[in-house]
């Protein structure tokens, strides 16, 4: 289930959630795509697994891969800055498109 990005109460930050449906989860190639997209925004972008409390920098490949996100887990994105809403929207869209990877045939 995906929720549209929304403002975090008492903050200028924008947050959104999306479930990972990629069969292998957030492995190397999807992690690279995610961090490259996050880096394209001036906003500070953070990421966490919904069941966890610790945020990581979504622009850091090492930290993103260290999350070891599996299929079925929910990612939470939070961004703060001029293009925060666009960043969260585009990152959610990337996850929903399975990181633009074709399913294994």
Secondary structure as a PSIPRED ss2 file (coil, helix, strand):
# PSIPRED VFORMAT (PSIPRED V4.0)

   1 X C   1.000  0.000  0.000
   2 X C   1.000  0.000  0.000
   3 X E   0.000  0.000  1.000
   4 X E   0.000  0.000  1.000
   5 X E   0.000  0.000  1.000
   6 X E   0.000  0.000  1.000
   7 X E   0.000  0.000  1.000
   8 X C   1.000  0.000  0.000
   9 X C   1.000  0.000  0.000
  10 X C   1.000  0.000  0.000
  11 X C   1.000  0.000  0.000
  12 X C   1.000  0.000  0.000
  13 X C   1.000  0.000  0.000
  14 X E   0.000  0.000  1.000
  15 X E   0.000  0.000  1.000
  16 X E   0.000  0.000  1.000
  17 X E   0.000  0.000  1.000
  18 X E   0.000  0.000  1.000
  19 X E   0.000  0.000  1.000
  20 X C   1.000  0.000  0.000
  21 X C   1.000  0.000  0.000
  22 X C   1.000  0.000  0.000
  23 X C   1.000  0.000  0.000
  24 X C   1.000  0.000  0.000
  25 X C   1.000  0.000  0.000
  26 X C   1.000  0.000  0.000
  27 X C   1.000  0.000  0.000
  28 X H   0.000  1.000  0.000
  29 X H   0.000  1.000  0.000
  30 X H   0.000  1.000  0.000
  31 X H   0.000  1.000  0.000
  32 X H   0.000  1.000  0.000
  33 X H   0.000  1.000  0.000
  34 X H   0.000  1.000  0.000
  35 X H   0.000  1.000  0.000
  36 X H   0.000  1.000  0.000
  37 X H   0.000  1.000  0.000
  38 X H   0.000  1.000  0.000
  39 X H   0.000  1.000  0.000
  40 X C   1.000  0.000  0.000
  41 X C   1.000  0.000  0.000
  42 X C   1.000  0.000  0.000
  43 X C   1.000  0.000  0.000
  44 X E   0.000  0.000  1.000
  45 X E   0.000  0.000  1.000
  46 X E   0.000  0.000  1.000
  47 X E   0.000  0.000  1.000
  48 X E   0.000  0.000  1.000
  49 X E   0.000  0.000  1.000
  50 X C   1.000  0.000  0.000
  51 X C   1.000  0.000  0.000
  52 X C   1.000  0.000  0.000
  53 X C   1.000  0.000  0.000
  54 X C   1.000  0.000  0.000
  55 X C   1.000  0.000  0.000
  56 X E   0.000  0.000  1.000
  57 X E   0.000  0.000  1.000
  58 X C   1.000  0.000  0.000
  59 X C   1.000  0.000  0.000
  60 X C   1.000  0.000  0.000
  61 X H   0.000  1.000  0.000
  62 X H   0.000  1.000  0.000
  63 X H   0.000  1.000  0.000
  64 X H   0.000  1.000  0.000
  65 X H   0.000  1.000  0.000
  66 X H   0.000  1.000  0.000
  67 X C   1.000  0.000  0.000
  68 X C   1.000  0.000  0.000
  69 X C   1.000  0.000  0.000
  70 X C   1.000  0.000  0.000
  71 X C   1.000  0.000  0.000
  72 X C   1.000  0.000  0.000
  73 X C   1.000  0.000  0.000
  74 X E   0.000  0.000  1.000
  75 X E   0.000  0.000  1.000
  76 X E   0.000  0.000  1.000
  77 X E   0.000  0.000  1.000
  78 X E   0.000  0.000  1.000
  79 X E   0.000  0.000  1.000
  80 X E   0.000  0.000  1.000
  81 X C   1.000  0.000  0.000
  82 X C   1.000  0.000  0.000
  83 X C   1.000  0.000  0.000
  84 X H   0.000  1.000  0.000
  85 X H   0.000  1.000  0.000
  86 X H   0.000  1.000  0.000
  87 X H   0.000  1.000  0.000
  88 X H   0.000  1.000  0.000
  89 X H   0.000  1.000  0.000
  90 X H   0.000  1.000  0.000
  91 X H   0.000  1.000  0.000
  92 X H   0.000  1.000  0.000
  93 X H   0.000  1.000  0.000
  94 X H   0.000  1.000  0.000
  95 X H   0.000  1.000  0.000
  96 X H   0.000  1.000  0.000
  97 X C   1.000  0.000  0.000
  98 X H   0.000  1.000  0.000
  99 X H   0.000  1.000  0.000
 100 X H   0.000  1.000  0.000
 101 X C   1.000  0.000  0.000
 102 X C   1.000  0.000  0.000
 103 X C   1.000  0.000  0.000
 104 X C   1.000  0.000  0.000
 105 X C   1.000  0.000  0.000
